[in-house]
Amino acid sequence: MVAFINLISAWAIPVLIAFIPLYAFTKKVPVYESFVDGAKEGFQTAIQIIPNLVGMMVGISIFRASGALDFFVGWTGPFLQHLGVPSEILPLGLLRPLTGTGSLAFATDLISVYGPDSMIGRMASTIQGSTDTTLYVLTVYLGAVGIRNGRYALKVGLLSDAVGFAAAIAVCLLFFG
Amino acid sequence: MINAIWLALILIGFGFAAAQGKIELVTSAAFDGAKTGVTVCFGLISVLVFWLGIMRLAEDSGLLKKIARLLNPIVTFLFPDVPKNHPAMGYILSNMSANLLGLGNAATPMGIKAMQELQTLNPDKTAASPAMCTLLALNTASITLIPTTLIAIRMNYQSANPTDIVGTTLMATAVATLAAIVMDRWYRRKFMRSRPGKPPVHAGPVSSSQSELKG
């Protein structure tokens, strides 16, 4: 199983990079021109998130440098450490469903402080990548049709975030532990 | 919500720094944070430009539509209330396949169109229908094949193997999505039971009670 997951990690991207252009070529798509056309969007997307990321990074940076983060993490630490979970990861779990750029900024912060190949860095990457921002999705989707009562949608979204968070930690402990 | 979180981060940090008599930390941390934000975004440019280029090929070649066709049986199972040929189905399928490829920018407009179509089937225009809740559940859990952004950030920080989290992310996202589907079913059933007097919300095959309503 571990070997299989590692195989997916190594092969997924190379296979897509080779297969998608080849498939497009057989469908008579002008591959290079079409690629360049789509790539243009990437630049705008990256530039567009600069204000969000700067704002969130400043907030998190102050929160961490002042010692506030360590204080709150130290508070919950002993309980989580018991389960083999690094307590530094917990704030990311709380932030993930609420704000996409906020949690991205926090995950980046963890990766830069502890290193991308540390257990914390890998957990942060997996948690950030594995679910979407529940609050954002609900706001945008329900807002688009003018609905205020989401019934049980928020409950389901937050519960599945919690499950995803636990699963990300368990899987990382299993594969990188 | 996001406003409160942001303000709280800054104010609590300010309070802690002030209490320790190290208020100058706030200044240096603020500018460090701003710098990191820009650096990270610049690191993202290369990967986003490349990946969105590749994904345009997937769109132009019809690969996206092909994936949508493969997902068809799953979607009929997940949305029993939506008539098979209703336009909502098409948008739900495009939304799911775009999510699968990590095309957040393409997934959102498709999801919004799906919501608008589902709203036409919704008997109570002020509250989400069960089908809408299912669509939301799928999108908040959002199955991801390739976590592009995280790979880019790991590359920025000189990871020895930036993609070694692809497998673990896939596992975690699969578990989260499965949990979302199961819980959505559970709450949907509870919700349906709680209103026994009313006809099922836009049931798939037209039942007698529904045709009466339509007539």
Interface residues (C-beta under 8 A of the other chain):
Chain A: I5 N6 I8 S9 A10 A12 I13 L16 I17 I20 P21 Y23 A24 K27 V29 V31 S34 F35 V36 D37 G38 A39 K40 E41 G42 F43 T45 A46 I47 I49 I50 L53 V54 G55 M56 M57 V58 G59 I60 S61 I62 F63 R64 A65 S66 G67 A68 F71 L95 P97 L98 T99 G102 L104 A105 A107 T108 D109 I111 S112 G115 P116 D117 G121 R122 S125 T126 I127 Q128 G129 S130 T131 D132 T133 T134 L135 V137 L138 V140 Y141 L142 A144 V145 G146 I147 R148 N149 G150 R151 Y152 A153 K155 V156 G157 L159 S160 D161 V163 G164 A167 A168 V171 C172 F175 F176
Chain B: M1 I2 I5 W6 L9 I10 I12 G13 F14 G15 F16 A17 Q20 K22 L25 V26 S28 A29 A30 D32 G33 A34 T36 G37 V38 V40 C41 F42 L44 I45 V47 L48 V49 F50 W51 L52 G53 I54 M55 R56 L57 A58 E59 D60 S61 G62 L63 G104 N105 T108 G111 I112 M115 Q116 L118 Q119 K125 T126 A127 A128 P130 M132 C133 L135 L136 A137 N139 T140 A141 S142 T144 L145 I146 P147 T149 L150 I151 I153 R154 Y157 Q158 S159 A160 N161 P162 T163 D164 I165 V166 G167 T168 T169 L170 M171 A172 T173 V175 A176 T177 A179 A180 M183 D184 Y187 R188 K190 F191
